[in-house]
Amino acid sequence: MRAMPVKPTISFENLEVAFASKSNAELRKMYLIFATLNNNLVSSIGIKLANLAFQLHLPVKGIMKKTMFGHFCGGETIAESVLACRQLAKYGVHSILDLSVEGKGDEASFEATTEEIYQTLVESAKTEYMPFGVFKVTGLGDYRILEKIQANQALTPAEQEAFARLEGRVDRLCKTAHDLGLKILVDAEESWFQNVIDDLAYAAMAKYNSSRCVVYNTYQMYRHDSLARLKQAYQVAQEQGYLFGAKPVRGAYMEKERARAQAEGYVDPIQPNKAATDQDYDAAIRYSVENHIHLVCATHNEKSSVALTELMELHGIAADSELVFFSQLYGMSDSISYNLAKSGYRVVKYVPYGPVEKVMPYLSRRASENSSIAGQSSREFELVRKEMTRRRLK
Ligand SMILES: Cc1cc2nc3c(=O)[nH]c(=O)nc-3n(C[C@H](O)[C@H](O)[C@H](O)COP(=O)(O)OP(=O)(O)OC[C@H]3O[C@@H](n4cnc5c(N)ncnc54)[C@H](O)[C@@H]3O)c2cc1C
């Protein structure tokens, strides 16, 4: 009897595919960027100096655009970023325009942010390769009001009005995505007001997810209660008869969450260790696939990405099914994005954009993620180095 052929597991080791879009000159530039980031001291001093230079109005914008900003961001404007998205689309990788600036936190800036994100949706609807929009609720309204609502504190009449305006902005963006045939992701933020974000996302799902999945909520699996929250939200969606969209992430605010819990003396919402986060992340993915939940698997973790392809195979979900999207950040984990896309999976990369000086907080986070951990080179740096060797470049 002949053995059944075993379908090989997807591999992210194909560097030729991963770096197909990069010329030798671009690869050399990437090497320099990641080599710098990999040096903890140099990278933290570099980011501090760049921030200082912007405060002093020194002409550093050009350098930033050619280095860190150019690598991790699509551009300063929607029009510039669309060019980057078009480039990704040549390799089957789709994009999500992600306004990555921190506003001033007043009503005028909330209105301006909503309008800008509205424009990203209008632009995205013009192409096939920008199927999603994205927003952070704290870009659209005052987080202190969200905090008060979650803490069951009474709002003043002015705060009630401000919250009503925030609800209107969330609705405007979700309705626009719905009307333009797009999908939209609601990013997850800090646990002390995340319940309010969840409720806004569920209200939008109930309104717009009846015939197709438009709105997706995000679940941070570094929280020990997130798997239960995801399952509960799915059950409610089933009972109320709307489609449920989930974007599991591991979570970006671990230190801040732990520090606040310790300072205020409540139980740390974060998992005891990385292994527990990984376990719940993979459980969330498994639960989603088993229940045919509309899924955006947002991770740079190779094991979780491979596990999802295996689960899809096991449950008969085609690689190009509308049910499952893989998602990474622009300028990171191209080995995952490009190899998945090449194998026919749906991949959407967040393409951050905004004026250079306003994107600095975003760039600082990317710098710390790509610095060396306990003396080990960052994975991105290792991959670029291997590709340089493969191309016999110095
Ligand atoms: C497309 C995309 C969208 C994203 N959207 C959001 C969002 O809306 N909200 C948000 O918060 N984040 C978001 N993130 C960031 C995400 O939460 C992670 O911080 C980041 O992706 C790193 O996790 P990973 O799964 O890629 O990889 P890994 O390198 O496998 O995991 C690193 C993560 O593990 C967790 N971790 C590390 N050490 C420990 C520990 N000791 N104990 C417990 N947990 C630990 C942390 O969450 C850390 O970020 C997004 C990321 C991507 C790629």
The ligand as an SDF file (V2000), in Angstrom:
LIG
                    3D

 53 58  0  0  0  0  0  0  0  0999 V2000
   -0.9740   43.4950   12.4520 C   0  0  0  0  0  0  0  0  0  0  0  0
   -0.8050   43.7330   13.9180 C   0  0  0  0  0  0  0  0  0  0  0  0
   -1.7980   44.4240   14.6340 C   0  0  0  0  0  0  0  0  0  0  0  0
   -1.6430   44.6530   16.0080 C   0  0  0  0  0  0  0  0  0  0  0  0
   -2.6420   45.2750   16.7190 N   0  0  0  0  0  0  0  0  0  0  0  0
   -2.5400   45.4020   18.0600 C   0  0  0  0  0  0  0  0  0  0  0  0
   -3.6080   45.9260   18.8520 C   0  0  0  0  0  0  0  0  0  0  0  0
   -4.6730   46.2920   18.3460 O   0  0  0  0  0  0  0  0  0  0  0  0
   -3.4260   46.0370   20.2010 N   0  0  0  0  0  0  0  0  0  0  0  0
   -2.2860   45.5990   20.8190 C   0  0  0  0  0  0  0  0  0  0  0  0
   -2.1860   45.6660   22.0570 O   0  0  0  0  0  0  0  0  0  0  0  0
   -1.2500   45.1140   20.0910 N   0  0  0  0  0  0  0  0  0  0  0  0
   -1.3510   44.9960   18.7480 C   0  0  0  0  0  0  0  0  0  0  0  0
   -0.3110   44.4530   18.0290 N   0  0  0  0  0  0  0  0  0  0  0  0
    0.9900   44.1520   18.7000 C   0  0  0  0  0  0  0  0  0  0  0  0
    0.9450   42.7550   19.3110 C   0  0  0  0  0  0  0  0  0  0  0  0
    0.0450   42.7810   20.4050 O   0  0  0  0  0  0  0  0  0  0  0  0
    2.3160   42.2790   19.8190 C   0  0  0  0  0  0  0  0  0  0  0  0
    2.8440   43.2080   20.7250 O   0  0  0  0  0  0  0  0  0  0  0  0
    3.3530   42.0300   18.7480 C   0  0  0  0  0  0  0  0  0  0  0  0
    2.7730   41.5800   17.5640 O   0  0  0  0  0  0  0  0  0  0  0  0
    4.3510   40.9700   19.2390 C   0  0  0  0  0  0  0  0  0  0  0  0
    3.7080   39.7390   19.4380 O   0  0  0  0  0  0  0  0  0  0  0  0
    3.8350   38.5380   18.3640 P   0  0  0  0  0  0  0  0  0  0  0  0
    2.6470   37.6410   18.4640 O   0  0  0  0  0  0  0  0  0  0  0  0
    4.0400   39.1440   17.0520 O   0  0  0  0  0  0  0  0  0  0  0  0
    5.2080   37.8160   18.7020 O   0  0  0  0  0  0  0  0  0  0  0  0
    5.9950   37.1960   19.8980 P   0  0  0  0  0  0  0  0  0  0  0  0
    7.3570   37.7500   19.7440 O   0  0  0  0  0  0  0  0  0  0  0  0
    5.8470   35.7130   19.8920 O   0  0  0  0  0  0  0  0  0  0  0  0
    5.3640   37.7140   21.2490 O   0  0  0  0  0  0  0  0  0  0  0  0
    5.7910   38.8300   21.9510 C   0  0  0  0  0  0  0  0  0  0  0  0
    4.6090   39.1870   22.8390 C   0  0  0  0  0  0  0  0  0  0  0  0
    4.4170   38.1710   23.8330 O   0  0  0  0  0  0  0  0  0  0  0  0
    3.9180   38.7490   25.0260 C   0  0  0  0  0  0  0  0  0  0  0  0
    4.8730   38.4940   26.1200 N   0  0  0  0  0  0  0  0  0  0  0  0
    6.2270   38.6930   26.0600 C   0  0  0  0  0  0  0  0  0  0  0  0
    6.8040   38.3970   27.2730 N   0  0  0  0  0  0  0  0  0  0  0  0
    5.7820   38.0070   28.0900 C   0  0  0  0  0  0  0  0  0  0  0  0
    5.7180   37.6190   29.4610 C   0  0  0  0  0  0  0  0  0  0  0  0
    6.8270   37.5480   30.2050 N   0  0  0  0  0  0  0  0  0  0  0  0
    4.5230   37.3140   29.9770 N   0  0  0  0  0  0  0  0  0  0  0  0
    3.3950   37.3880   29.2350 C   0  0  0  0  0  0  0  0  0  0  0  0
    3.3790   37.7450   27.9250 N   0  0  0  0  0  0  0  0  0  0  0  0
    4.5460   38.0570   27.3620 C   0  0  0  0  0  0  0  0  0  0  0  0
    3.7800   40.2500   24.7510 C   0  0  0  0  0  0  0  0  0  0  0  0
    2.4530   40.4790   24.3290 O   0  0  0  0  0  0  0  0  0  0  0  0
    4.7630   40.4840   23.6230 C   0  0  0  0  0  0  0  0  0  0  0  0
    4.4060   41.6030   22.8260 O   0  0  0  0  0  0  0  0  0  0  0  0
   -0.4650   44.1940   16.6610 C   0  0  0  0  0  0  0  0  0  0  0  0
    0.5030   43.5000   15.9440 C   0  0  0  0  0  0  0  0  0  0  0  0
    0.3390   43.2380   14.6030 C   0  0  0  0  0  0  0  0  0  0  0  0
    1.3910   42.4510   13.8840 C   0  0  0  0  0  0  0  0  0  0  0  0
  1  2  1  0
  2  3  1  0
  2 52  2  0
  3  4  2  0
  4  5  1  0
  4 50  1  0
  5  6  2  0
  6  7  1  0
  6 13  1  0
  7  8  2  0
  7  9  1  0
  9 10  1  0
 10 11  2  0
 10 12  1  0
 12 13  2  0
 13 14  1  0
 14 15  1  0
 14 50  1  0
 15 16  1  0
 16 17  1  0
 16 18  1  0
 18 19  1  0
 18 20  1  0
 20 21  1  0
 20 22  1  0
 22 23  1  0
 23 24  1  0
 24 25  2  0
 24 26  1  0
 24 27  1  0
 27 28  1  0
 28 29  2  0
 28 30  1  0
 28 31  1  0
 31 32  1  0
 32 33  1  0
 33 34  1  0
 33 48  1  0
 34 35  1  0
 35 36  1  0
 35 46  1  0
 36 37  1  0
 36 45  1  0
 37 38  2  0
 38 39  1  0
 39 40  1  0
 39 45  2  0
 40 41  1  0
 40 42  2  0
 42 43  1  0
 43 44  2  0
 44 45  1  0
 46 47  1  0
 46 48  1  0
 48 49  1  0
 50 51  2  0
 51 52  1  0
 52 53  1  0
M  END
$$$$
